[in-house]
Amino acid sequence: MISFCCPSRGRPELAKRLIDTATKNQYYDTEFLFYLNDDDPELERYRDLIDEKHYTVGPNQSTCYSWNLMCEKSKNDVVMLMGDDVQVNTKDWDKLILAQFDKYSDKILMVVPSDGRPRGTKNLGGVARLWGDEPLPSAHFALHKNWTDTLGYLAPVFFWHWHVDSYTQKVARRLNRCLYLPAVEFKAKKIINDNAGKQIRENLNIRERDHFVWKKIKARYLDADVGALKAFIESFN
């Protein structure tokens, strides 16, 4: 089974839609782990719409820290880094994702579903393939706990919000373990003109800060993460 790790702010209806669409189309039982801010003006609306077992309330903090806290809280072996703007549109999506991990004894794999944008992938049809070249146009992904336990995180801890998918894809592609799964659609659309988007894009200079970090440290940490995961893979051979 799969656990969704999803910070959310100011978007209770979208969080509810994510739960509803994933549940409607799931084969197994999904664990939903939302991190909510205690200063969110919409907090009571979240409480009205979502069962309390699905969320944790805490201080307003970095998205990456929230993703990682929810990953550590998760009970399932496969975790997904999620955004609250996703609609899960594929029947038995969880079964299809889990089947990809079953092909690897070590479970070291990044599974990237389609987010509805065909850019660079439109000629693939529904065929899953290992992705070894340019970045995939999709921000959400699944990892096994063997990956997150080896590196110590779901979202790289040195970022605040940006570059998480790009960094993780680079690590996975270096291992030849970045798998694009176009048969599973997690339709997503960036929502810019709301308070949550404004906080991420404007407050505390987050975009520029993460871009600075990306340029300064990505190569060194990429090498270290790739090496740690390679060693884990080799331990199964």
Backbone as CSV, one residue per row, in Angstrom:
resi,resn,N_x,N_y,N_z,CA_x,CA_y,CA_z,C_x,C_y,C_z
1,MET,0.838,-1.206,0.000,0.000,0.000,0.000,0.872,1.254,0.000
2,ILE,0.242,2.391,-0.233,0.951,3.646,-0.466,0.498,4.711,0.531
3,SER,1.450,5.549,0.955,1.158,6.695,1.807,1.398,7.978,1.028
4,PHE,0.431,8.883,1.042,0.563,10.203,0.445,1.086,11.176,1.504
5,CYS,2.174,11.868,1.212,2.716,12.893,2.093,2.465,14.243,1.440
6,CYS,1.676,15.099,2.094,1.181,16.283,1.385,0.995,17.478,2.318
7,PRO,1.919,18.444,2.302,1.647,19.714,2.977,0.525,20.446,2.249
8,SER,-0.301,21.154,3.001,-1.399,21.893,2.373,-1.684,23.145,3.193
9,ARG,-1.974,24.223,2.502,-2.299,25.484,3.176,-3.313,26.242,2.331
10,GLY,-4.400,26.654,2.944,-5.374,27.509,2.281,-6.164,26.837,1.183
11,ARG,-6.119,25.507,1.111,-6.777,24.796,0.018,-7.536,23.562,0.525
12,PRO,-8.433,23.717,1.466,-9.118,22.543,2.027,-9.936,21.773,1.004
13,GLU,-10.572,22.485,0.083,-11.378,21.783,-0.922,-10.496,20.941,-1.843
14,LEU,-9.301,21.436,-2.156,-8.399,20.661,-3.003,-7.879,19.429,-2.258
15,ALA,-7.560,19.585,-0.995,-7.114,18.439,-0.208,-8.202,17.362,-0.149
16,LYS,-9.439,17.797,0.029,-10.558,16.847,0.041,-10.709,16.175,-1.317
17,ARG,-10.524,16.942,-2.399,-10.622,16.363,-3.736,-9.536,15.317,-3.955
18,LEU,-8.322,15.586,-3.474,-7.250,14.603,-3.593,-7.638,13.295,-2.909
19,ILE,-8.144,13.381,-1.698,-8.579,12.181,-0.981,-9.677,11.465,-1.747
20,ASP,-10.660,12.206,-2.206,-11.811,11.601,-2.876,-11.426,10.914,-4.174
21,THR,-10.595,11.560,-4.989,-10.240,10.957,-6.277,-9.315,9.756,-6.092
22,ALA,-8.385,9.849,-5.140,-7.497,8.716,-4.886,-8.269,7.532,-4.327
23,THR,-9.179,7.796,-3.403,-9.969,6.720,-2.784,-10.903,6.072,-3.795
24,LYS,-11.510,6.894,-4.627,-12.436,6.379,-5.638,-11.757,5.381,-6.565
25,ASN,-10.490,5.622,-6.883,-9.800,4.819,-7.888,-8.765,3.851,-7.328
26,GLN,-8.645,3.777,-6.005,-7.626,2.920,-5.418,-8.021,1.446,-5.461
27,TYR,-7.014,0.580,-5.424,-7.220,-0.866,-5.328,-7.048,-1.313,-3.878
28,TYR,-6.050,-0.761,-3.205,-5.805,-1.045,-1.793,-6.320,0.128,-0.960
29,ASP,-5.818,0.269,0.259,-6.184,1.394,1.120,-5.021,2.365,1.206
30,THR,-5.270,3.593,0.824,-4.238,4.629,0.833,-4.195,5.312,2.195
31,GLU,-2.985,5.629,2.650,-2.814,6.435,3.851,-2.588,7.886,3.419
32,PHE,-3.402,8.804,3.953,-3.284,10.224,3.628,-2.683,10.954,4.820
33,LEU,-1.578,11.657,4.583,-0.870,12.370,5.634,-0.682,13.825,5.201
34,PHE,-1.618,14.672,5.610,-1.535,16.098,5.311,-0.877,16.826,6.480
35,TYR,0.017,17.744,6.151,0.562,18.645,7.178,-0.107,19.995,7.001
36,LEU,-0.783,20.479,8.064,-1.506,21.743,8.036,-0.848,22.733,8.987
37,ASN,-0.939,24.010,8.651,-0.350,25.068,9.477,-1.328,25.554,10.535
38,ASP,-0.836,25.754,11.754,-1.728,26.206,12.822,-2.142,27.667,12.673
39,ASP,-1.491,28.405,11.752,-1.891,29.789,11.505,-2.681,29.942,10.202
40,ASP,-3.107,28.841,9.623,-3.857,28.876,8.371,-5.281,29.371,8.628
41,PRO,-5.708,30.460,7.988,-7.076,30.940,8.166,-8.132,29.905,7.780
42,GLU,-7.750,28.916,6.951,-8.701,27.901,6.502,-8.658,26.627,7.356
43,LEU,-7.974,26.669,8.499,-7.772,25.450,9.291,-9.091,24.809,9.716
44,GLU,-10.057,25.600,10.137,-11.332,25.030,10.570,-12.080,24.387,9.410
45,ARG,-11.916,24.941,8.238,-12.543,24.341,7.048,-11.924,22.979,6.759
46,TYR,-10.602,22.853,6.904,-9.967,21.544,6.782,-10.594,20.559,7.773
47,ARG,-10.765,20.998,8.992,-11.322,20.118,10.030,-12.753,19.706,9.718
48,ASP,-13.473,20.590,9.038,-14.842,20.253,8.641,-14.867,19.210,7.522
49,LEU,-13.905,19.277,6.614,-13.943,18.458,5.401,-13.173,17.145,5.513
50,ILE,-12.167,17.092,6.368,-11.229,15.969,6.361,-11.207,15.286,7.724
51,ASP,-11.230,13.974,7.714,-11.129,13.197,8.944,-9.807,13.511,9.635
52,GLU,-9.844,13.676,10.960,-8.647,14.086,11.692,-7.512,13.068,11.614
53,LYS,-7.831,11.819,11.272,-6.768,10.817,11.125,-5.871,11.114,9.933
54,HIS,-6.310,11.993,9.033,-5.566,12.275,7.815,-4.619,13.476,7.941
55,TYR,-4.631,14.196,9.058,-3.806,15.397,9.091,-3.087,15.589,10.427
56,THR,-1.985,16.320,10.337,-1.209,16.781,11.481,-1.167,18.299,11.416
57,VAL,-1.367,18.974,12.533,-1.330,20.433,12.589,-0.083,20.865,13.352
58,GLY,0.664,21.801,12.763,1.872,22.296,13.409,2.245,23.658,12.885
59,PRO,3.415,24.150,13.281,3.835,25.499,12.877,4.006,25.619,11.366
60,ASN,3.823,26.832,10.873,4.128,27.137,9.480,5.630,26.945,9.274
61,GLN,5.999,26.115,8.307,7.406,25.749,8.149,7.682,25.405,6.691
62,SER,8.905,24.999,6.405,9.266,24.694,5.027,8.495,23.478,4.521
63,THR,8.172,23.514,3.235,7.451,22.396,2.619,8.256,21.111,2.720
64,CYS,9.567,21.193,2.503,10.404,19.986,2.552,10.389,19.349,3.935
65,TYR,10.443,20.178,4.963,10.395,19.634,6.326,9.064,18.928,6.560
66,SER,7.990,19.509,6.067,6.670,18.889,6.234,6.570,17.573,5.471
67,TRP,7.082,17.543,4.232,7.094,16.287,3.479,7.848,15.210,4.254
68,ASN,8.984,15.584,4.802,9.804,14.598,5.505,9.173,14.135,6.812
69,LEU,8.551,15.037,7.539,7.868,14.635,8.768,6.734,13.657,8.470
70,MET,5.986,13.911,7.415,4.893,13.011,7.061,5.431,11.666,6.572
71,CYS,6.567,11.678,5.893,7.193,10.416,5.484,7.582,9.591,6.696
72,GLU,8.162,10.225,7.699,8.554,9.500,8.904,7.340,8.975,9.666
73,LYS,6.236,9.651,9.525,4.998,9.238,10.194,4.291,8.099,9.456
74,SER,4.610,7.918,8.181,3.870,6.977,7.326,4.079,5.535,7.755
75,LYS,3.064,4.718,7.506,3.071,3.317,7.915,3.353,2.357,6.756
76,ASN,3.254,2.841,5.532,3.407,1.965,4.367,4.823,2.014,3.812
77,ASP,5.163,0.982,3.031,6.516,0.869,2.489,6.775,1.821,1.332
78,VAL,5.737,2.210,0.610,5.886,3.131,-0.515,5.234,4.455,-0.146
79,VAL,6.006,5.534,-0.313,5.514,6.872,0.015,5.528,7.717,-1.252
80,MET,4.595,8.664,-1.313,4.528,9.565,-2.461,4.609,11.005,-1.998
81,LEU,5.502,11.754,-2.615,5.571,13.187,-2.413,4.476,13.822,-3.259
82,MET,3.532,14.476,-2.582,2.327,14.946,-3.248,2.111,16.435,-3.040
83,GLY,1.364,17.032,-3.981,0.827,18.372,-3.831,-0.686,18.292,-3.724
84,ASP,-1.293,19.275,-3.084,-2.737,19.206,-2.848,-3.571,19.537,-4.081
85,ASP,-2.907,19.898,-5.197,-3.649,20.240,-6.407,-3.887,19.040,-7.314
86,VAL,-3.530,17.834,-6.864,-3.593,16.638,-7.709,-4.991,16.026,-7.703
87,GLN,-5.401,15.547,-8.879,-6.564,14.673,-9.009,-6.065,13.327,-9.543
88,VAL,-6.399,12.258,-8.848,-5.957,10.921,-9.262,-7.008,10.341,-10.189
89,ASN,-6.672,10.186,-11.462,-7.666,9.875,-12.486,-7.654,8.438,-12.994
90,THR,-6.722,7.613,-12.529,-6.544,6.279,-13.097,-7.050,5.202,-12.148
91,LYS,-7.862,4.301,-12.677,-8.365,3.174,-11.886,-7.210,2.263,-11.484
92,ASP,-7.209,1.829,-10.229,-6.182,0.929,-9.691,-4.781,1.531,-9.790
93,TRP,-4.693,2.833,-9.656,-3.414,3.540,-9.758,-2.370,2.985,-8.797
94,ASP,-2.797,2.652,-7.574,-1.849,2.184,-6.562,-1.302,0.800,-6.901
95,LYS,-2.156,-0.060,-7.422,-1.712,-1.390,-7.844,-0.701,-1.288,-8.977
96,LEU,-0.944,-0.375,-9.907,-0.040,-0.190,-11.044,1.318,0.342,-10.598
97,ILE,1.322,1.248,-9.636,2.587,1.780,-9.126,3.350,0.714,-8.344
98,LEU,2.672,0.014,-7.465,3.339,-1.003,-6.643,3.925,-2.118,-7.493
99,ALA,3.285,-2.429,-8.620,3.792,-3.484,-9.499,5.169,-3.138,-10.043
100,GLN,5.465,-1.853,-10.197,6.781,-1.458,-10.698,7.874,-1.737,-9.665
101,PHE,7.591,-1.502,-8.408,8.563,-1.782,-7.353,8.824,-3.279,-7.210
102,ASP,7.813,-4.085,-7.496,7.960,-5.533,-7.367,8.960,-6.115,-8.364
103,LYS,9.331,-5.331,-9.373,10.289,-5.803,-10.375,11.738,-5.705,-9.889
104,TYR,11.948,-5.075,-8.742,13.292,-4.869,-8.207,13.363,-5.420,-6.785
105,SER,14.263,-6.345,-6.557,14.372,-6.945,-5.227,14.783,-5.921,-4.180
106,ASP,15.593,-4.934,-4.577,16.056,-3.919,-3.631,15.060,-2.781,-3.449
107,LYS,14.074,-2.673,-4.345,13.013,-1.661,-4.293,13.519,-0.234,-4.523
108,ILE,14.750,-0.081,-4.963,15.274,1.264,-5.225,14.795,1.707,-6.605
109,LEU,13.790,2.558,-6.599,13.143,2.992,-7.825,12.384,4.282,-7.543
110,MET,12.401,5.177,-8.508,11.555,6.373,-8.470,10.487,6.208,-9.540
111,VAL,9.231,6.169,-9.140,8.127,6.033,-10.091,7.454,7.392,-10.240
112,VAL,7.405,7.861,-11.488,6.856,9.185,-11.787,5.613,9.015,-12.652
113,PRO,4.422,9.252,-12.100,3.215,9.189,-12.927,3.087,10.424,-13.799
114,SER,2.245,10.333,-14.810,1.938,11.498,-15.636,1.158,12.514,-14.816
115,ASP,1.390,13.795,-15.079,0.554,14.814,-14.434,-0.373,15.488,-15.433
116,GLY,-0.566,14.823,-16.587,-1.492,15.341,-17.569,-0.866,16.266,-18.592
117,ARG,0.414,16.599,-18.393,1.119,17.446,-19.365,1.939,16.539,-20.283
118,PRO,1.654,16.525,-21.575,2.336,15.590,-22.479,3.729,16.023,-22.900
119,ARG,4.165,17.189,-22.466,5.414,17.756,-22.937,6.570,16.746,-22.859
120,GLY,7.145,16.407,-23.991,8.283,15.516,-24.034,7.954,14.042,-23.899
121,THR,6.665,13.711,-23.681,6.301,12.315,-23.430,5.113,11.857,-24.267
122,LYS,4.632,12.694,-25.169,3.365,12.429,-25.828,3.400,11.215,-26.754
123,ASN,4.566,10.777,-27.185,4.642,9.655,-28.117,4.863,8.302,-27.428
124,LEU,4.780,8.289,-26.110,5.047,7.049,-25.382,3.821,6.152,-25.268
125,GLY,2.643,6.696,-25.500,1.444,5.916,-25.244,1.346,5.630,-23.753
126,GLY,0.957,4.431,-23.398,0.858,4.086,-21.987,1.996,3.224,-21.503
127,VAL,3.099,3.183,-22.237,4.189,2.258,-21.936,5.112,2.846,-20.879
128,ALA,5.347,2.090,-19.810,6.306,2.508,-18.797,7.713,2.354,-19.344
129,ARG,8.584,3.299,-18.973,9.966,3.182,-19.432,10.902,3.871,-18.448
130,LEU,12.100,3.325,-18.341,13.138,3.981,-17.566,13.578,5.228,-18.307
131,TRP,13.721,6.299,-17.578,13.949,7.609,-18.177,15.396,8.012,-17.921
132,GLY,16.172,8.184,-18.988,17.581,8.428,-18.809,18.089,9.732,-19.358
133,ASP,17.183,10.572,-19.856,17.665,11.789,-20.510,17.144,13.041,-19.818
134,GLU,16.311,13.829,-20.511,15.874,15.101,-19.954,14.899,14.902,-18.800
135,PRO,14.753,15.918,-17.934,13.825,15.807,-16.806,12.396,15.552,-17.265
136,LEU,11.680,14.808,-16.478,10.263,14.553,-16.749,9.418,15.731,-16.274
137,PRO,8.379,16.078,-17.020,7.516,17.191,-16.632,6.460,16.768,-15.618
138,SER,6.907,16.308,-14.462,5.968,15.870,-13.431,6.618,16.033,-12.070
139,ALA,5.914,16.649,-11.141,6.514,16.986,-9.842,6.302,15.926,-8.773
140,HIS,5.382,15.007,-8.971,5.010,14.052,-7.929,5.634,12.692,-8.212
141,PHE,6.021,11.994,-7.165,6.730,10.729,-7.378,6.584,9.811,-6.174
142,ALA,6.849,8.522,-6.430,6.791,7.490,-5.398,8.180,6.912,-5.167
143,LEU,8.503,6.655,-3.902,9.739,5.995,-3.509,9.418,4.928,-2.474
144,HIS,10.261,3.908,-2.408,10.146,2.896,-1.363,10.918,3.369,-0.131
145,LYS,10.534,2.869,1.032,11.238,3.229,2.259,12.707,2.815,2.221
146,ASN,13.070,1.828,1.398,14.491,1.493,1.270,15.291,2.692,0.774
147,TRP,14.680,3.492,-0.098,15.322,4.708,-0.609,15.371,5.762,0.490
148,THR,14.226,6.078,1.085,14.176,7.165,2.063,14.952,6.820,3.333
149,ASP,14.967,5.555,3.728,15.745,5.168,4.902,17.244,5.260,4.633
150,THR,17.651,4.902,3.413,19.071,4.965,3.058,19.584,6.394,3.054
151,LEU,18.813,7.330,2.485,19.253,8.719,2.398,18.848,9.547,3.612
152,GLY,17.837,9.076,4.326,17.386,9.805,5.501,16.298,10.814,5.243
153,TYR,15.793,10.848,4.011,14.740,11.813,3.705,13.973,11.419,2.454
154,LEU,12.748,11.941,2.355,11.944,11.886,1.138,12.264,13.085,0.258
155,ALA,12.236,14.279,0.836,12.583,15.519,0.135,13.951,15.973,0.623
156,PRO,14.896,16.265,-0.278,16.233,16.681,0.147,16.174,17.799,1.181
157,VAL,16.829,17.588,2.303,16.644,18.460,3.469,17.272,19.838,3.302
158,PHE,18.126,20.004,2.289,18.792,21.290,2.118,17.948,22.275,1.325
159,PHE,16.828,21.831,0.737,15.914,22.746,0.052,14.764,23.125,0.982
160,TRP,14.134,24.255,0.654,12.930,24.673,1.373,11.682,24.180,0.637
161,HIS,11.668,24.347,-0.673,10.490,23.948,-1.450,10.842,23.533,-2.868
162,TRP,11.716,24.294,-3.528,11.977,24.115,-4.949,13.026,23.035,-5.201
163,HIS,13.050,22.530,-6.453,14.090,21.630,-6.976,14.030,20.202,-6.424
164,VAL,13.055,19.884,-5.599,12.998,18.556,-4.987,12.829,17.469,-6.042
165,ASP,11.888,17.663,-6.972,11.661,16.656,-8.011,12.843,16.575,-8.965
166,SER,13.416,17.739,-9.337,14.553,17.740,-10.258,15.752,17.019,-9.657
167,TYR,16.033,17.301,-8.407,17.167,16.656,-7.733,16.957,15.149,-7.644
168,THR,15.772,14.739,-7.223,15.501,13.312,-7.047,15.534,12.590,-8.388
169,GLN,15.015,13.229,-9.431,15.098,12.628,-10.762,16.547,12.466,-11.208
170,LYS,17.384,13.439,-10.925,18.795,13.329,-11.301,19.452,12.137,-10.608
171,VAL,19.172,11.977,-9.327,19.715,10.826,-8.601,19.210,9.529,-9.231
172,ALA,17.914,9.455,-9.482,17.324,8.227,-10.027,17.845,7.927,-11.424
173,ARG,18.015,8.946,-12.252,18.514,8.719,-13.606,19.961,8.245,-13.592
174,ARG,20.757,8.751,-12.649,22.137,8.277,-12.527,22.182,6.786,-12.169
175,LEU,21.146,6.304,-11.501,21.062,4.890,-11.126,20.347,4.051,-12.179
176,ASN,19.846,4.701,-13.230,18.964,4.063,-14.214,17.726,3.489,-13.522
177,ARG,17.186,4.249,-12.576,16.025,3.806,-11.809,14.940,4.890,-11.756
178,CYS,14.872,5.733,-12.765,13.802,6.724,-12.851,12.780,6.207,-13.855
179,LEU,11.644,5.784,-13.383,10.659,5.139,-14.239,9.448,6.042,-14.437
180,TYR,9.174,6.354,-15.684,7.988,7.135,-16.035,6.837,6.181,-16.305
181,LEU,5.692,6.466,-15.680,4.529,5.589,-15.764,3.347,6.366,-16.338
182,PRO,3.292,6.535,-17.661,2.256,7.376,-18.256,0.855,6.794,-18.159
183,ALA,0.743,5.495,-17.868,-0.582,4.888,-17.741,-1.302,5.339,-16.476
184,VAL,-0.571,5.959,-15.552,-1.165,6.475,-14.320,-1.129,8.000,-14.374
185,GLU,-2.300,8.621,-14.292,-2.373,10.078,-14.379,-2.739,10.692,-13.038
186,PHE,-1.826,11.517,-12.538,-2.085,12.378,-11.391,-2.194,13.799,-11.944
187,LYS,-3.365,14.161,-12.376,-3.539,15.444,-13.042,-3.286,16.585,-12.062
188,ALA,-2.413,17.489,-12.463,-2.055,18.599,-11.587,-2.017,19.890,-12.378
189,LYS,-2.365,20.961,-11.706,-2.304,22.281,-12.315,-1.832,23.257,-11.257
190,LYS,-0.713,23.928,-11.536,-0.176,24.870,-10.574,-1.162,26.008,-10.332
191,ILE,-1.354,26.315,-9.056,-2.251,27.394,-8.660,-1.385,28.507,-8.089
192,ILE,-1.312,29.616,-8.804,-0.368,30.666,-8.446,-1.022,31.774,-7.631
193,ASN,-2.223,32.141,-7.978,-2.839,33.314,-7.369,-3.648,32.955,-6.122
194,ASP,-2.964,32.432,-5.125,-3.597,32.206,-3.832,-2.551,32.428,-2.745
195,ASN,-2.980,32.410,-1.492,-2.067,32.742,-0.402,-0.959,31.726,-0.234
196,ALA,-1.271,30.449,-0.474,-0.251,29.415,-0.342,0.835,29.606,-1.395
197,GLY,0.420,29.841,-2.637,1.387,30.080,-3.696,2.200,31.338,-3.458
198,LYS,1.552,32.384,-2.950,2.257,33.637,-2.675,3.315,33.429,-1.607
199,GLN,2.986,32.665,-0.588,3.955,32.419,0.482,5.204,31.730,-0.052
200,ILE,4.994,30.720,-0.896,6.123,29.952,-1.423,6.948,30.783,-2.397
201,ARG,6.285,31.606,-3.206,6.985,32.311,-4.271,7.563,33.650,-3.839
202,GLU,6.982,34.281,-2.821,7.376,35.640,-2.497,7.952,35.802,-1.093
203,ASN,7.347,35.181,-0.100,7.806,35.375,1.263,9.171,34.733,1.489
204,LEU,10.020,35.401,2.263,11.312,34.865,2.693,12.265,34.559,1.534
205,ASN,11.931,35.043,0.336,12.833,34.862,-0.808,13.124,33.374,-1.059
206,ILE,12.113,32.535,-0.932,12.305,31.089,-0.976,12.826,30.617,-2.327
207,ARG,12.267,31.131,-3.411,12.700,30.686,-4.730,14.191,30.954,-4.943
208,GLU,14.627,32.187,-4.640,16.023,32.537,-4.841,16.935,31.760,-3.892
209,ARG,16.467,31.559,-2.677,17.254,30.806,-1.698,17.500,29.383,-2.180
210,ASP,16.446,28.693,-2.636,16.598,27.317,-3.092,17.416,27.237,-4.370
211,HIS,17.296,28.236,-5.228,18.108,28.243,-6.445,19.588,28.404,-6.095
212,PHE,19.893,29.218,-5.118,21.266,29.377,-4.637,21.803,28.040,-4.113
213,VAL,20.996,27.366,-3.300,21.402,26.067,-2.752,21.629,25.065,-3.877
214,TRP,20.714,25.042,-4.863,20.821,24.119,-6.000,22.160,24.284,-6.706
215,LYS,22.550,25.509,-6.975,23.794,25.762,-7.698,25.024,25.404,-6.861
216,LYS,24.940,25.615,-5.554,26.119,25.471,-4.713,26.431,24.039,-4.293
217,ILE,25.396,23.245,-4.063,25.667,21.956,-3.412,25.176,20.724,-4.171
218,LYS,24.475,20.923,-5.285,23.822,19.765,-5.888,24.809,18.686,-6.310
219,ALA,25.935,19.064,-6.892,26.862,18.044,-7.398,27.419,17.193,-6.267
220,ARG,27.838,17.833,-5.186,28.441,17.088,-4.080,27.434,16.141,-3.435
221,TYR,26.242,16.624,-3.178,25.237,15.778,-2.541,24.687,14.732,-3.497
222,LEU,24.586,15.080,-4.778,24.164,14.086,-5.761,25.113,12.896,-5.769
223,ASP,26.415,13.166,-5.807,27.390,12.079,-5.800,27.251,11.219,-4.550
224,ALA,27.060,11.871,-3.416,26.944,11.125,-2.162,25.681,10.278,-2.129
225,ASP,24.560,10.840,-2.586,23.301,10.097,-2.566,23.313,8.940,-3.558
226,VAL,23.855,9.190,-4.745,23.963,8.119,-5.729,24.840,6.999,-5.180
227,GLY,25.943,7.348,-4.550,26.833,6.343,-3.990,26.177,5.518,-2.895
228,ALA,25.423,6.170,-2.024,24.751,5.451,-0.944,23.706,4.482,-1.487
229,LEU,22.950,4.910,-2.491,21.932,4.040,-3.070,22.553,2.907,-3.884
230,LYS,23.653,3.185,-4.581,24.354,2.123,-5.308,24.849,1.048,-4.344
231,ALA,25.378,1.472,-3.215,25.857,0.509,-2.225,24.712,-0.350,-1.697
232,PHE,23.552,0.277,-1.501,22.387,-0.494,-1.052,21.972,-1.507,-2.100
233,ILE,21.929,-1.082,-3.363,21.570,-1.993,-4.465,22.538,-3.156,-4.529
234,GLU,23.811,-2.861,-4.424,24.836,-3.924,-4.531,24.738,-4.907,-3.384
235,SER,24.205,-4.479,-2.264,24.073,-5.401,-1.127,23.048,-6.491,-1.388
236,PHE,22.197,-6.309,-2.419,21.190,-7.301,-2.768,21.705,-8.254,-3.844
237,ASN,22.830,-7.978,-4.443,23.352,-8.796,-5.543,24.284,-9.897,-5.028
